[in-house]
């Protein structure tokens, strides 16, 4: 596929030379790491927060609800704003705002103020990762895009893996307020680095028809008129429900069925994330060998088989290896979906990625609610087995109806 045309509607985001683009990618990876780190940092802090504000962990958990709500809703807003004002510019400003709002969390004096600041932190951080993908879609030729996005994904996976551990360690030694300062520092480094490398360029964006701001915010929904967009978003939502939603109950399953301690569970679950990182390291070779359809077929098949094996194994000892393979296979598939999402609507790439991210996020939320009922009534084995079988059907449908990527950049 040809390199992107610098004269098109996203020209302000195409100005980076190869060396500059590599520097930008480093700071985008730091931003992705910070976003993933930020999502779950309050989980280990609930006892400390409850003691600080003379409450209970259950009541304090409202801060996580506020963050998740903002993070989900703002998935729809970031992309259209990036299409209108410039993806890297909006991303940089959002990352700086995330640094400020996360710092504010460390000064909270009540559950109410902490919830409000976490809401703002979630709203600003949510914009960063989808816009990073959209920016890479604008600037990296399609044939190189998947390996580049895999690096971004690896940074996010690392943030997900170490988030809760880092939060707990810092809280133990310095206090819970320092946790937010640490995460804010990551956002600040990312924002400062992007300003240093690229600035806040304001070159005029050429857009056909000069759409209104209201039209921009409608654009993620209007894209649903395209069959391939509906297919990809449906598969992404199904991935969130059937795969990621089900994996939420790994820890409870290991504890309830096999009696593993919480420290053992943490180590076992870390291997799921480690598998994802292993894929991002091997991604260039796998992409060259398998191609897109091969990555979907192999990643989907391996995930479903090993996910089913988790449900069927009568002892816990094989599960760490099974989860490692599941993590690698699922990210192999998800990375391919991400790349295809950058090509769903090249003329409105930010809106397309926003729709993709929202589908994935909302799918996970729906999955947790659905599988929570199944887990309580039937057990974890039923959750994993059902999810594996249904997701296998989704992968088969994807391979059946997925068309070749658009050659329009």
Secondary structure as UniProt FT lines:
FT   TURN            6..7
FT   TURN            9..10
FT   HELIX           11..14
FT   HELIX           18..39
FT   TURN            41..42
FT   HELIX           43..45
FT   HELIX           46..52
FT   TURN            53..54
FT   HELIX           57..60
FT   HELIX           62..73
FT   HELIX           75..85
FT   HELIX           87..105
FT   TURN            106..107
FT   HELIX           111..139
FT   HELIX           142..173
FT   HELIX           176..198
FT   TURN            208..209
FT   HELIX           213..222
FT   HELIX           223..225
FT   HELIX           227..238
FT   HELIX           239..244
FT   HELIX           245..247
FT   TURN            248..249
FT   HELIX           250..258
FT   HELIX           262..312
FT   TURN            317..318
FT   HELIX           319..341
FT   TURN            342..343
FT   HELIX           346..348
FT   HELIX           349..377
FT   HELIX           380..401
//
